[in-house]
């Protein structure tokens, strides 16, 4: 909903985001996936990203764990809230409900769905939901272009609306790609894969999905500018996919297509809630509060965490005029800047130290939180956040004493 809405509002310049995300996806699979999968096995079979960082740097005081968990909670609140906004707009458009009731319904669906299955259940349902999303996002712009008279006619009618894009805007859009290095709900999939040999096949599947679905998402917004009977304004531009589906297809087909939107919301929000819950239960509760807690107790803590995070996310989503893409970009930048450089250098630089990792997480996360409030130069906050985080890791690690021999041997073994 976010990218089609952005393309509807800004035109062809929205393609820069799609290009940045596609490049970032490739780089993440090419340079992170296998090394992270191998290193998490060497690092005491780490299950979460904070767990990996703790074991990677032998942080017996668990400082990295608690700092990571705090930033995960902050940015996943924003991210999960964007999913609830999406669900609220979906039910509002489909059933004619008021936004608040639609918001509560969408949040309730996601929470119940998350309770019904754990990580493996989410992985399997993600596959089915991904198939639905893929078909829907491709089908809608194709039918729209046919109605408009074909691809050439659609692009011709769009020409008067296109405009040049400044260099800052292009850099900001392409910078979405570097955010991939630090997304906990994406990295945990690399960590969990059973056989590292499957990663090459997975990369090909992921790249095919990303290139086609992102191109189609941009096309939805562009075609919508041509075929919609009533212009959309403000945050309603993010309903372009929903409105096009209702306008172009008979009711039964529309229902299937809109189910794909719900699938996208559920799969993303559930992943985020599960990562947040595991971070709170394992990295905070189990580590600092109840070290002897059994698995059953940790499951109850996780479920309580899901309820609390969902309630807070609903509060952040109460404004019906919220832009989904704006909320997503904020959370994406936070994770990308706080954890991206730390994960990247932890896999490629043996000299990196625990204090360097801590500096990178704190500097990257705080830079995003501060830069977002002032929006200096109109530059996307992930750019300065990522750069300052890299510098902090390098400077602090160089000033620090070298990691112990055991950490260096583990690095060599993982590589």
Secondary structure, DSSP 8 states (H G I E B T S, - for coil): -HHHHHHHHHGGGGHHHHHHHHHHHHHHIIIIIHHHHHHHHHTTT--SHHHHHHHHTT-TT-HHHHHHHHHHHHHHHHHHHHHHHHHHHHHHHHH---HHHHHHHHHHHHHHHHHH--HHHHHHHHHHHHHHHHHHHHHHHHHHHHHHT-HHHHHHHHGGG-----HHHHHHHHGGGGGGGG-HHHHHHHHH-S-GGGHHHHHHHHHHHHHHHHHHHHHHHHHHHHH-SS---GGGGGGHHHHHHHHHS-HHHHHHHHHHHHHHHHHHHHHHHHHHHHIIIIIIIIIII-TT--HHHHHHHHHHHHHHHHHHHHHHT--TT--HHHHHHHHHHHHIIIIIHHHHHHHH-TT--HHHHHHHHHHHHHHHHHHHHH-GGG--HHHHHHHHHHHHHHHHHHHS----HHHHHHHHHH-
